[in-house]
Amino acid sequence: MSVLPILIGADHPLLRKKTKNIVKPTKEILKLIKDMQDTVKDADGAGIAAPQVGRTERICLALISGKMIPLINPKITSKSKEQESAEEGCLSLPDIAVSVPRSVEISLKYMDAKGKPQERKLRDFDARVVQHEVDHLEGILIVDYAQNV
């Protein structure tokens, strides 16, 4: 088991960088995914993105239907107009919770750990977690949604 250190702080430069797409999952990428799974489990999180462990690849893990799913090169292709606001926390911003408006339903394209393209429609909590993690891949943090943080 390899638990990676989680980067902390809204002003950490790696948490503010946009990530780079991956051509295909290599042995190194699969090891990173495994280490990220160990890390998010250890931290009791609902998801984690590569920048949170100091990496620039476009990879995140998200709790979808109760399972931690690796998403490589995730792209949200549509978002419902209907939104809900809910408190969100972040492993990189301990002790901070922010009310974040998110689309209730999204469509998502990504590559799985075997390199196969996938598409999913997600709702409610599953959609919220994926939107949060994709924000990380774009250098966006929950504090960016807050009015007075």
C-alpha positions as CSV (number, residue, x, y, z in Angstrom):
1,M,0.0,0.0,0.0
2,S,1.3,3.4,-1.0
3,V,-0.4,6.4,0.6
4,L,0.8,9.6,-1.1
5,P,1.1,12.9,0.6
6,I,-1.8,15.2,-0.2
7,L,-0.9,18.8,-1.1
8,I,-2.6,21.3,1.1
9,G,-3.5,25.0,0.6
10,A,-5.6,27.1,-1.9
11,D,-2.4,28.9,-3.0
12,H,-0.3,25.7,-3.7
13,P,0.9,26.2,-7.4
14,L,0.4,22.6,-8.4
15,L,-3.3,22.7,-7.3
16,R,-3.7,25.6,-9.6
17,K,-2.2,24.0,-12.7
18,K,-4.3,22.6,-15.6
19,T,-3.5,18.9,-16.1
20,K,-2.3,17.2,-19.3
21,N,-4.2,14.5,-21.2
22,I,-2.8,10.9,-21.2
23,V,-2.4,9.0,-24.4
24,K,-2.9,5.6,-22.9
25,P,-2.6,4.0,-19.4
26,T,1.1,2.9,-18.9
27,K,2.4,0.8,-16.0
28,E,3.4,4.1,-14.3
29,I,-0.1,5.5,-14.7
30,L,-1.7,2.3,-13.4
31,K,0.6,2.5,-10.3
32,L,-0.4,6.1,-9.8
33,I,-4.0,5.1,-9.9
34,K,-3.4,2.3,-7.3
35,D,-1.5,4.7,-5.1
36,M,-4.3,7.3,-5.5
37,Q,-6.8,4.6,-4.5
38,D,-4.8,3.8,-1.4
39,T,-4.5,7.6,-0.6
40,V,-8.2,8.4,-0.9
41,K,-9.2,5.3,1.1
42,D,-6.7,6.3,3.8
43,A,-8.1,9.9,3.9
44,D,-11.7,8.6,3.8
45,G,-12.5,10.8,0.8
46,A,-15.1,10.7,-2.0
47,G,-12.5,11.4,-4.7
48,I,-9.1,12.6,-5.4
49,A,-7.4,14.2,-8.4
50,A,-3.8,13.8,-9.6
51,P,-2.8,17.4,-8.7
52,Q,-3.7,16.7,-5.1
53,V,-0.8,14.2,-5.0
54,G,1.6,16.4,-6.9
55,R,1.0,15.1,-10.4
56,T,0.0,16.8,-13.6
57,E,-1.7,14.0,-15.5
58,R,-5.4,14.3,-16.2
59,I,-6.6,11.6,-13.8
60,C,-9.0,11.5,-10.9
61,L,-10.9,9.0,-8.9
62,A,-14.5,9.5,-8.0
63,L,-16.9,7.6,-5.8
64,I,-19.7,6.6,-8.3
65,S,-22.5,4.3,-7.1
66,G,-20.4,3.4,-4.0
67,K,-17.3,2.4,-6.0
68,M,-14.1,4.4,-6.4
69,I,-13.8,4.7,-10.2
70,P,-10.6,5.9,-12.0
71,L,-11.3,8.5,-14.7
72,I,-8.6,9.2,-17.2
73,N,-9.0,12.4,-19.3
74,P,-12.5,13.0,-18.0
75,K,-14.6,15.5,-19.9
76,I,-18.0,16.7,-18.9
77,T,-19.9,16.9,-22.2
78,S,-23.2,18.3,-20.8
79,K,-24.6,19.7,-17.6
80,S,-28.2,20.1,-16.6
81,K,-29.5,23.6,-16.1
82,E,-30.9,22.5,-12.8
83,Q,-28.4,23.1,-10.0
84,E,-28.3,22.4,-6.3
85,S,-26.0,24.0,-3.7
86,A,-24.4,21.8,-1.1
87,E,-21.6,22.0,1.4
88,E,-18.4,20.4,0.0
89,G,-15.1,19.7,1.6
90,C,-11.8,18.9,0.0
91,L,-8.8,16.7,1.1
92,S,-6.5,19.6,0.0
93,L,-8.4,22.2,2.1
94,P,-8.9,20.6,5.5
95,D,-11.3,22.3,7.9
96,I,-12.9,24.3,5.0
97,A,-16.5,23.7,3.8
98,V,-18.0,25.8,1.1
99,S,-21.5,25.8,-0.4
100,V,-21.0,25.0,-4.1
101,P,-23.7,25.1,-6.8
102,R,-23.4,22.1,-9.1
103,S,-25.5,20.7,-11.9
104,V,-27.8,17.9,-10.8
105,E,-27.1,15.8,-13.8
106,I,-24.0,15.5,-16.1
107,S,-22.8,13.5,-19.1
108,L,-19.2,12.3,-18.8
109,K,-16.7,10.8,-21.3
110,Y,-13.4,9.3,-20.0
111,M,-11.0,6.5,-20.5
112,D,-10.9,3.6,-18.1
113,A,-7.8,2.0,-16.7
114,K,-7.7,-0.4,-19.6
115,G,-7.6,2.5,-22.1
116,K,-11.2,2.0,-23.3
117,P,-13.4,5.0,-23.9
118,Q,-16.4,5.2,-21.6
119,E,-19.6,7.4,-21.4
120,R,-21.8,7.8,-18.4
121,K,-24.8,9.9,-17.2
122,L,-24.5,10.8,-13.6
123,R,-26.9,12.4,-11.1
124,D,-26.9,13.9,-7.7
125,F,-24.0,12.9,-5.4
126,D,-22.2,11.0,-8.2
127,A,-22.4,14.0,-10.5
128,R,-21.3,16.4,-7.7
129,V,-18.2,14.3,-6.9
130,V,-17.1,14.1,-10.6
131,Q,-17.6,17.9,-11.1
132,H,-15.5,18.6,-8.0
133,E,-12.7,16.3,-9.2
134,V,-12.8,17.7,-12.8
135,D,-12.5,21.2,-11.3
136,H,-9.2,20.0,-9.7
137,L,-8.0,19.0,-13.1
138,E,-8.7,22.5,-14.3
139,G,-6.9,24.2,-11.3
140,I,-10.2,25.2,-9.7
141,L,-10.8,24.7,-5.9
142,I,-14.0,24.9,-3.8
143,V,-12.8,28.2,-2.3
144,D,-13.2,29.7,-5.8
145,Y,-16.9,29.4,-5.3
146,A,-17.0,31.1,-2.0
147,Q,-18.0,34.8,-1.7
148,N,-15.9,35.6,1.4
149,V,-13.1,33.2,2.0
